[in-house]
Every structure is written in structure tokens, then in C-alpha cells.
Amino acid sequence: MMTKLKLGILDQSIVHYGKTAKNALDETIATVKLAEELGYSRFWVSEHHNSTFIAGSAPEILMVKLASETKHIRIGSGGVMLPNHSTLKVAENFRLLETLFPGRIDLGMGRAPGGDKISASLLNPSNTFSEESYLKQLDNLQRFFSDSAATLYGPLIAVPKAETTPEQWILSSSGGSAAIAAKFGLGLAVARFINGFAAPEIAANYRKNFKPSKHLTEPKVLLAISVLCADTEEKSLQMRKYIDYVLLQFERGKFDGFGTPDEIAKHSFSMEELERIKNHKGRIVSGTKEQVKDQLLKLADEFKVDEIMVTVMANNSQDRKRSFELLADAFDLAKQNLAHTEKA
């Protein structure tokens, strides 16, 4: 089992109870500064729509602020939901980001709507929600990044022309998207925080079928999972109850207005709810820093990855910040980051 592990953060800009979207975005900015200070390797922000619970709707805009506030941590999307957008516009957005912050930008892409289908249809009226359309978008994106796109009227350049290309990652919670990542020669981010049943075979099949590309010559995999880390096991269980409750609401199609933290803490799960919670078990790692470290190292070994992205859904910013601090301490991230910087 490996002993060293790089950690990144996926931040969803959660709006805590009684707080505003501005508060949530300010917390995201504070968190990226903390992440760089603690030694995290990447910081990704997500795309969600039609829910007041999550403030992050436009990762490519938020990334400008985050990269401006930091010096060396990689900044990325986790992800841009590609069918919601014009491929040319995505290419130009990320070329502009790469030009402003060369060598620091990640383009993580997904095919889910990031909300409901009505919102997705309004974001991109030409969205057919088909795999064929998604594959065409990915193909066009590679052409834009290599300046090989053209129409009957001549070349079509995504501007600005950047000397480097953002790292490209396909977000996958199943074998289908992993196969697409392998076909295009892109990195694979296994979204275990979405599908707790995502198995190591997803990563293994990706590696087996990987076709080298201009952007990536060898397969590259990371695992993304929800983590709750606390000073005591009792505290971690309290935090776990909150995320279990919220995920149950998501299943019911409810994406905001969950109630006060006290109401959630006092909620008594029914037998049916407890059965549903069992299905979420694989999506979350929780406990003290020693317990979480052991669980993450085990997952890294099973998936054969040397990097894990963590997302922390806590009901307040203090518990969330403490989770990141404890994780960084458990894996001695500051020391790892210093060694990497000196080597570079």
C-alpha cells in the first residue's frame, strides 16, 4: 500500500443555512488560499444550476478569481458540463485562462446537466442529450485546442492562441465515460462521490483501452470522493448525519430548503431512509484523521491512483475548514509540496 498521496479539493460553493451566495463564494476563495497554504495540489470548482443550495454556476468565471488569489496551486473545473455549452466558447474560455495562468489550468468535463433538463435546455437550446452529440463536442474541442478546426469557409481559431493547453479530464461515475476518456486520450476523474458503487475496474479498463493523444501520452487517473474528517469520531458521526440527510433530499428531487442544522441533527431516520443511506456508504469517507487516512490509502491502492480529490459537505464553514486542516496534517501535505517545489 502506498504511503504518499497527493490531495486536491473539489469545492461546490455550498450555501450554508442562514448564509448567502456571496458568503459561499467568499468561503470558496478563502478555501483555495488555505488549500495552497496547506499543500493541496489542485482546486476544482463545480457547475450546478437551479438550486439555491449551491452558488457555483459558472466555474470558468470563478476560476479567474481563484487563480488570481493564488500562486502555484492548479485551478480547474470539476467540471464544465459540456452539453450545456458551445464547444467553441468553452475552448476560448479555457485558452484565455491558460494564457492568463499558464501551466495551472485544468479543464474537467462532464456530460450530466448539473441540474434539471429544463435548465440544461435553456443553457444550450441545441442540446440533444445524446452521446453522439457529446462525442462530437469532445472531438471539436480537441480540434480547437490544436488549431485544426475549419469550416467550408476556412480555418476556425479559438482565440487567444495559447502556447500551452489546459490539462483535460473526463469526469466519470461509470464505465461509459471512462471509455470515452480512454478513446480521446484524456485524464480520468472517477467520481466516487456521485456513485459509491464505482469500482476499480473502471480505472483498470480505462488504462487498458487508453489511446495516447497529443495532450496525454500515458493514462492518468484520480479518484474524487466526499470526506468528513474531525478531531473525534463522535464529531465525524454528527457531520456524517448531515450529509446523509442532504443526499436523501437530493434523491427526492429536493435541492434546497433542507431546514435548520438543529432540525437535521434531531431528525430520526426511518427504516426506509436507513436502507437508502446504506447505498450512499461508498460515496463518503469519514472519521478521525487516522481513520480517514487509512480509508483513503486503501481506496488509492484499490484504484491504483496517487491522487485523490476530496469534497467536504459540512453544515458550517468551521467544520469544513477543520476537515481540510486535519487531512493535510494526516498526509503531511506541506512537506510533500515543499519537496516537489524544490525538485521543480
Protein Blocks (a to p, Z undefined) as FASTA:
>chain_A
ZZbdcdddddehiacehiafklmmmmmmmmmmmmmmnopabdcddddehiakbmblblml
mmmmmmmmpmklccddddddfklpcfklmmmmmmmmmmmmghiaccdddfbeoiafklmm
mmmmmlgoiaklmmmmmmmmmmmmnopaccfkbccddddddfbdcddddddfbfklmmmm
mmnopacdddfklmmmbcfklmmmmmmmpccdfklmbdcddddddddddfbfklmmmmmm
mmmmmmmmmmnopaghnbpfklmmmpccdfklmmmmmmmmmmpccddfklmmmmmmmmmm
mnopabdcdddddfbfklmmmmmmmmmmmnommmmmmmmmmmZZ
